[in-house]
Amino acid sequence: MKHNETTLIIFFRSTIVWVTMALLSVIYCFIGMSILGLPVKKRYAVMRTWASAFIILTKKVCKVNYIIRGSVDLIKAPMIIVSNHQSMWETAGLTHILPSHVWVIKKELLKVPFFGWGLATLNPIAINRSRRGQVTAQIYSQAKKVVKQGLCVLFYPEGTRSNAGKINNFKLGAFRLAKSLNLPIVPVTHNAGYVLPKGGYFIFPGTIEIIVAAPIYNIEDESEECLKDRVEVIITNNLNTIKHNG
């Protein structure tokens, strides 16, 4: 993607978005606490409008658009959604675009003032990464409850954000869970890192492409490693087509 805007304009537009979203995080934190008595799906419907506000703001202010290849309608809860991880944009973007889901996140995020407190009201699968030997058990015990509530689970199997156009090696957690619960896996690919790079402040104008691959069913006879490799190949190949077309 080519960025033709001046640095000052991009900085100014980005600041409008970040300041607005910070203020909204405070508001949504209190909204989330006030609706804790509602079922999680209804809470999600309310709280996901924070993500929608981010997507609308980045579009109107920063000229960020997105297109989807594939069918979101094929995602029927409960499923395991597996996505590459490049940017904060996809955290909000996938919340806005995909069916109701919870995230597998590091527990430290829940301590972030207002944003983390609001996030906590949606019962994400929060893991303590310092207890490496217990991560699988932490995910499994929380995910069983989520699945019973009719929600999908979203994983970023790289574990951390990668640079635009790159993919880090996948970890096994998502595929262990899919095998344990015998749930279909939906590979999702995007190139959001070109618009909002990892750790970046500037939100560049451009069009993000999102590819929703067909769900992978009948996984019971496939090993965790084979599933991981299969999904990693799908996401990597799709990312390469985005890079080629971008």
Secondary structure as UniProt FT lines:
FT   HELIX           7..34
FT   TURN            35..37
FT   HELIX           40..62
FT   STRAND          64..70
FT   HELIX           72..74
FT   STRAND          80..83
FT   HELIX           88..97
FT   STRAND          101..106
FT   HELIX           107..111
FT   TURN            113..114
FT   HELIX           115..120
FT   TURN            121..122
FT   STRAND          125..127
FT   TURN            129..130
FT   HELIX           132..134
FT   HELIX           135..148
FT   TURN            149..150
FT   STRAND          152..155
FT   TURN            157..158
FT   TURN            164..165
FT   HELIX           173..181
FT   STRAND          185..190
FT   HELIX           192..194
FT   TURN            198..199
FT   STRAND          206..212
FT   TURN            220..221
FT   HELIX           224..245
//
